[in-house]
Amino acid sequence: MTAGTPAGGATGIGSVTFEQLGEVSVEQNGRTVRVTGALNDVEWPEFSSEEKDRTGFYVPLTLKGTGYVGKTTPSGAWKVSDLADCADGWIVAVSNAQKSFTFRTFADRAKAEAKQGGMVFTVDLSDVSYE
């Protein structure tokens, strides 16, 4: 799995664009993904039906590879996505001034949904400003 920066344009959720979310750069070194730049406080009711998942700050990444990615949302739900659907953009809700989060990748959907094994990746947000 490789992580990168989305090219821009529509996120595919409501009318919000990647540019509205902020200006970030993404670099990967092994299982650490470093995000630098600025995230904007965005009101985005279409992001989730769960109010706790609409934090105002959203990290846009691209994830490329085969398999599945799983992450716990701010509301506590475990969410699984096909990596093939993340190549144009995968958006993670984060809290104001959050410094990091983790996600896991899995070879198959059943293991991802059961949270069995998987490779853990850490996203470092220590050089992100929240505006």
ROSEDREN-497620 format. One record per atom (N, C-alpha, C, O, CB): residue in three letters; x, y, z. Coordinates in steps of 0.001 Angstrom, whole numbers, plus 500000, padded with zeros to 6 digits. Glycine has a CB too. Layout:
AlaXYZ ...
END
This chain:
Met500841498839500000 Met500000500000500000 Met500894501233500000 Met501866501317500750 Met499039499993501209 Thr500545502182499146 Thr501260503455499134 Thr500270504590499348 Thr499139504553498862 Thr502035503647497805 Ala500721505599500084 Ala499888506767500383 Ala500429507972499637 Ala501628508072499375 Ala499841507047501910 Gly499529508887499299 Gly499931510099498606 Gly498944511226498840 Gly498037511125499666 Gly500073509836497123 Thr499146512311498085 Thr498323513509498177 Thr497297513505497052 Thr497666513294495896 Thr499196514786498119 Pro496011513732497354 Pro495010513801496279 Pro495313514933495302 Pro495871515962495683 Pro493607513989496870 Ala494942514734494043 Ala495207515723492999 Ala494347516967493148 Ala494752518043492707 Ala494981515112491637 Gly493191516854493746 Gly492288517993493880 Gly490968517702493219 Gly490742516614492689 Gly492905519247493283 Gly490089518698493259 Gly488768518535492671 Gly487759518024493673 Gly487971518109494883 Gly488833517603491497 Ala486663517494493167 Ala485550517043494006 Ala485936515828494847 Ala486645514936494381 Ala484337516710493139 Thr485460515808496088 Thr485694514660496970 Thr484731513522496678 Thr484995512372497028 Thr485567515079498428 Gly483613513843496034 Gly482593512839495778 Gly481566512731496892 Gly480644511919496813 Gly483236511512495566 Ile481722513551497935 Ile480759513578499044 Ile480212514994499138 Ile480922515907499561 Ile481422513128500411 Gly478972515183498753 Gly478411516534498740 Gly479152517398497737 Gly479663516896496736 Gly478475517167500141 Ser479212518690498001 Ser479868519620497073 Ser481257520041497532 Ser481851520937496932 Ser479012520847496890 Val481788519424498574 Val483094519797499122 Val484212519295498210 Val484184518163497728 Val483269519230500551 Thr485202520172497986 Thr486374519816497185 Thr487563519528498097 Thr487573519916499265 Thr486720520948496186 Phe488558518847497551 Phe489782518600498312 Phe490446519916498705 Phe491025520016499786 Phe490759517735497497 Glu490368520918497844 Glu490983522210498128 Glu490349522876499348 Glu491038523559500105 Glu490867523128496912 Gln489054522684499546 Gln488379523269500706 Gln488858522648502016 Gln488826523303503057 Gln486870523098500575 Leu489294521409501974 Leu489730520726503190 Leu491038521286503723 Leu491316521186504918 Leu489880519243502930 Gly491842521872502850 Gly493121522440503265 Gly494181522181502219 Gly493903521686501127 Gly493558521866504608 Glu495389522525502575 Glu496525522324501676 Glu497555521475502404 Glu498237521952503311 Glu497142523690501214 Val497662520214502001 Val498574519298502673 Val499453518570501668 Val499132518457500485 Val497795518293503517 Ser500569518082502182 Ser501465517204501430 Ser501586515900502208 Ser501550515893503438 Ser502879517870501201 Val501727514811501484 Val501788513489502098 Val503059512790501637 Val503340512722500440 Val500530512644501742 Glu503828512269502595 Glu505029511481502304 Glu504942510187503106 Glu504438510174504229 Glu506345512279502651 Gln505432509112502527 Gln505401507829503211 Gln506802507278503358 Gln507600507308502421 Gln504516506838502464 Asn507094506767504560 Asn508348506080504829 Asn507978504781505543 Asn507744504772506752 Asn509343506972505692 Gly507928503696504792 Gly507503502420505370 Gly506055502483505809 Gly505166502775505009 Gly508393502041506553 Arg505821502209507081 Arg504450502221507609 Arg504106503535508307 Arg503111503615509028 Arg504256501066508578 Thr504915504550508097 Thr504614505882508632 Thr504281506809507481 Thr505041506929506521 Thr505806506442509462 Val503133507466507590 Val502681508433506593 Val502724509799507269 Val502050510023508274 Val501225508092506046 Arg503514510702506717 Arg503672512036507309 Arg502870513040506497 Arg503031513150505281 Arg505174512453507369 Val502005513770507189 Val501195514806506559 Val501673516151507085 Val501806516336508295 Val499665514593506839 Thr501932517091506181 Thr502318518446506564 Thr501387519429505871 Thr500772519105504855 Thr503808518735506200 Gly501287520632506427 Gly500459521664505815 Gly499372522134506749 Gly499535522123507969 Gly499846521158504535 Ala498247522553506163 Ala497153523139506942 Ala495826522478506594 Ala495540522193505431 Ala497067524654506697 Leu495023522239507627 Leu493660521746507453 Leu492698522865507823 Leu492878523541508835 Leu493398520469508319 Asn491687523051507004 Asn490671524068507260 Asn489507523470508043 Asn489186522290507897 Asn490170524678505938 Asp488886524291508866 Asp487670523890509576 Asp486515523975508582 Asp486163525065508130 Asp487408524798510848 Val485925522834508242 Val484909522755507191 Val483614522189507767 Val483624521144508417 Val485405521883506008 Glu482515522871507532 Glu481210522313507892 Glu480786521405506748 Glu480644521853505610 Glu480135523446508161 Trp480584520118507055 Trp480370519134506003 Trp479334518108506450 Trp479697516980506785 Trp481695518438505629 Pro478053518473506463 Pro477026517554506969 Pro476903516265506163 Pro476457515250506698 Pro475698518247506986 Glu477288516282504892 Glu477182515081504054 Glu478263514043504358 Glu478163512902503908 Glu477257515469502593 Phe479293514424505116 Phe480399513505505374 Phe479920512239506088 Phe480352511134505759 Phe481478514199506208 Ser479032512406507060 Ser478556511249507819 Ser477208511563508454 Ser476905512717508756 Ser479582510841508903 Ser476409510531508650 Ser475150510711509373 Ser475388510764510881 Ser474507511170511638 Ser474171509577509032 Glu476580510354511314 Glu476954510392512732 Glu477565511752513058 Glu478590512130512490 Glu477953509244513079 Glu476933512484513971 Glu477430513818514322 Glu478869513780514835 Glu479652514678514523 Glu476528514450515375 Lys479234512758515615 Lys480594512662516157 Lys481643512509515058 Lys482811512835515270 Lys480690511488517121 Asp481238512019513892 Asp482177511850512779 Asp482352513131511965 Asp483226513196511101 Asp481704510729511869 Arg481546514134512225 Arg481663515422511524 Arg482450516373512414 Arg481879517248513065 Arg480247516022511170 Thr483760516193512434 Thr484641516904513358 Thr485029518294512886 Thr485474519115513688 Thr485876516106513584 Gly484867518573511600 Gly485274519862511046 Gly486626519813510360 Gly486905520630509482 Gly485306520895512131 Phe487467518869510746 Phe488792518741510135 Phe488908517354509507 Phe488584516342510129 Phe489927518974511188 Tyr489381517334508256 Tyr489406516097507482 Tyr490736515983506747 Tyr491135516898506027 Tyr488223516044506483 Val491420514857506930 Val492708514615506279 Val492457513864504974 Val491935512750504991 Val493676513809507213 Pro492829514473503836 Pro492682513782502555 Pro493969513039502183 Pro495055513617502193 Pro492307514783501446 Leu493834511772501862 Leu494963510948501420 Leu494535510180500176 Leu493342510016499920 Leu495436509965502552 Thr495499509717499415 Thr495229508676498432 Thr495906507419498947 Thr497005507480499499 Thr495743509070496987 Leu495258506291498771 Leu495821504994499138 Leu495741504109497912 Leu494674503941497321 Leu495068504353500360 Lys496878503541497534 Lys496907502682496348 Lys497436501311496719 Lys498382501175497495 Lys497770503308495232 Gly496810500308496151 Gly497208498940496412 Gly496017498023496246 Gly494979498429495724 Gly497807498801497812 Thr496166496789496690 Thr495057495838496647 Thr494707495444498069 Thr495562495445498954 Thr495414494582495793 Gly493465495114498278 Gly493014494735499606 Gly492069495768500178 Gly491333496435499450 Gly494195494542500532 Tyr492101495891501505 Tyr491138496728502211 Tyr491835497530503297 Tyr492884497135503807 Tyr490013495873502815 Val491234498661503641 Val491743499503504714 Val490649499622505768 Val489471499765505441 Val492182500913504181 Gly491049499562507036 Gly490098499689508130 Gly490577500707509144 Gly491770500814509427 Gly489873498344508803 Lys489614501461509692 Lys489935502479510686 Lys488725502706511577 Lys487583502621511125 Lys490374503801510009 Thr488983502995512845 Thr487917503363513761 Thr487597504837513562 Thr488498505676513554 Thr488315503070515236 Thr486317505155513401 Thr485882506538513201 Thr485798507256514550 Thr485845506601515591 Thr484508506582512473 Pro485675508595514555 Pro485537509313515825 Pro484339508848516666 Pro484372508954517892 Pro485411510792515553 Ser483289508338516021 Ser482122507854516769 Ser482335506449517333 Ser481488505941518068 Ser480892507862515873 Gly483468505818516989 Gly483790504495517513 Gly483465503340516592 Gly483744502189516927 Gly483087504293518776 Ala482881503619515437 Ala482552502556514482 Ala483804502136513708 Ala484668502964513421 Ala481444503024513502 Trp483894500868513377 Trp484981500344512542 Trp484518500432511097 Trp483494499850510740 Trp485364498860512935 Lys485260501151510262 Lys484867501340508867 Lys485901500692507958 Lys487103500908508115 Lys484711502845508532 Val485422499894507003 Val486284499196506045 Val486006499733504649 Val484852499897504252 Val486056497654506099 Ser487088500007503903 Ser486969500466502515 Ser487871499628501629 Ser488930499175502063 Ser487328501970502390 Asp487456499423500398 Asp488275498749499394 Asp489367499723498964 Asp489070500866498618 Asp487412498274498164 Leu490622499290498980 Leu491713500177498564 Leu491522500685497141 Leu491970501785496817 Leu493049499456498675 Ala490869499909496290 Ala490614500352494917 Ala489759501613494891 Ala489839502394493942 Ala489930499241494118 Asp488941501821495925 Asp488095503013496009 Asp488817504200496636 Asp488251505290496706 Asp486848502703496804 Cys490050504012497092 Cys490796505059497798 Cys491878505708496946 Cys492588506596497420 Cys491422504487499037 Ala492013505277495694 Ala493087505782494837 Ala492917507262494503 Ala493905507972494321 Ala493148504976493554 Asp491663507735494422 Asp491414509150494147 Asp491321509972495419 Asp491488511191495380 Asp490142509311493345 Gly491059509330496539 Gly490979510039497801 Gly490293509240498886 Gly489243508636498667 Gly490267511329497611 Trp490901509244500059 Trp490361508624501260 Trp490408509704502318 Trp491473510263502579 Trp491166507321501693 Ile489291510007502925 Ile489205511149503828 Ile488935510660505238 Ile488021509871505476 Ile488106512134503374 Val489757511147506177 Val489660510743507568 Val489302511955508416 Val489975512983508344 Val490982510099508053 Ala488251511843509217 Ala487877512902510155 Ala488823512850511350 Ala489070511785511916 Ala486387512753510614 Val489348514017511725 Val490238514118512882 Val489769515262513773 Val489057516159513320 Val491717514334512438 Ser490170515226515032 Ser489809516301515949 Ser490814517442515835 Ser491935517254515363 Ser489743515782517401 Asn490399518617516271 Asn491250519804516236 Asn492547519522516996 Asn492513519097518151 Asn490513521034516841 Ala493668519756516356 Ala495014519599516921 Ala495431518139517132 Ala496419517885517822 Ala495092520328518235 Gln494711517181516560 Gln495106515774516663 Gln496485515593516051 Gln496778516163514999 Gln494072514849515963 Lys497331514808516698 Lys498726514656516270 Lys499002513399515451 Lys500019513326514762 Lys499611514652517467 Ser498106512402515516 Ser498332511175514742 Ser497074510311514770 Ser496159510544515559 Ser499550510382515301 Phe497049509320513900 Phe496040508266513946 Phe496619507047513245 Phe497628507142512545 Phe494690508724513280 Thr495978505907513436 Thr496425504678512782 Thr495295504099511942 Thr494114504356512174 Thr496910503644513825 Phe495701503314510968 Phe494758502514510192 Phe495443501201509869 Phe496658501070510019 Phe494294503256508886 Arg494659500229509426 Arg495215498920509087 Arg494812498526507678 Arg493722498862507214 Arg494752497853510093 Thr495699497811507002 Thr495374497247505696 Thr495283495724505831 Thr495965495104506647 Thr496440497655504623 Phe494415495155504999 Phe494118493721505059 Phe494070493153503648 Phe493746493863502696 Phe492777493460505798 Ala494394491871503517 Ala494351491212502211 Ala492920490928501767 Ala492619490987500575 Ala495146489913502252 Asp492028490618502720 Asp490653490311502308 Asp489634491001503213 Asp489924491357504355 Asp490420488792502319 Arg488450491175502672 Arg487386491923503348 Arg486944491263504657 Arg486715491958505648 Arg486190492066502423 Ala486823489940504675 Ala486360489248505885 Ala487294489529507061 Ala486829489800508168 Ala486263487727505636 Lys488598489466506831 Lys489552489753507907 Lys489493491223508303 Lys489626491558509480 Lys490981489380507476 Ala489294492099507322 Ala489188493529507623 Ala487971493798508503 Ala488069494517509497 Ala489099494356506321 Glu486833493228508142 Glu485612493458508922 Glu485707492862510321 Glu485113493385511264 Glu484409492871508197 Ala486460491760510458 Ala486643491122511760 Ala487829491704512529 Ala488084491302513665 Ala486833489627511581 Lys488549492636511929 Lys489750493253512526 Lys490788492195512897 Lys491411492272513956 Lys489370494073513778 Gln490971491209512018 Gln491920490131512262 Gln493231490430511561 Gln493302490424510332 Gln491353488784511792 Gly494274490691512348 Gly495596490940511785 Gly495668492262511062 Gly495192493286511552 Gly495979489834510848 Gly496270492225509892 Gly496444493436509104 Gly497739494147509445 Gly498331493921510501 Gly495275494369509313 Met498168495007508538 Met499358495823508755 Met498940497182509282 Met498051497824508721 Met500182495970507451 Val499581497628510366 Val499250498905510987 Val500115500009510385 Val501334499876510280 Val499441498837512521 Phe499463501092509996 Phe500133502290509504 Phe499815503439510458 Phe498696503546510960 Phe499691502629508039 Thr500800504292510703 Thr500609505474511540 Thr500675506707510667 Thr501596506860509864 Thr501668505544512669 Val499701507587510822 Val499693508859510108 Val500109509935511101 Val499415510192512085 Val498280509168509479 Asp501251510560510831 Asp501828511597511684 Asp501299512959511245 Asp501554513398510124 Asp503384511565511629 Leu500565513622512130 Leu499992514938511846 Leu500674516038512656 Leu500142517143512763 Leu498495514933512136 Ser501849515749513228 Ser502491516710514129 Ser502893518006513442 Ser503083519017514117 Ser503703516088514754 Asp503028518007512116 Asp503374519229511384 Asp502186519797510616 Asp502362520473509602 Asp504516518956510423 Val500977519522511102 Val499761520054510483 Val499224521172511364 Val499144521028512583 Val498686518934510281 Ser498855522292510739 Ser498178523358511483 Ser496685523249511213 Ser496256522871510122 Ser498722524776511080 Tyr495913523584512222 Tyr494452523511512143 Tyr493917524931512138 Tyr494089525672513107 Tyr493846522681513334 Glu493263525313511035 Glu492858526712510870 Glu491362526873510770 Glu490870527993510629 Glu493503527299509649 
END
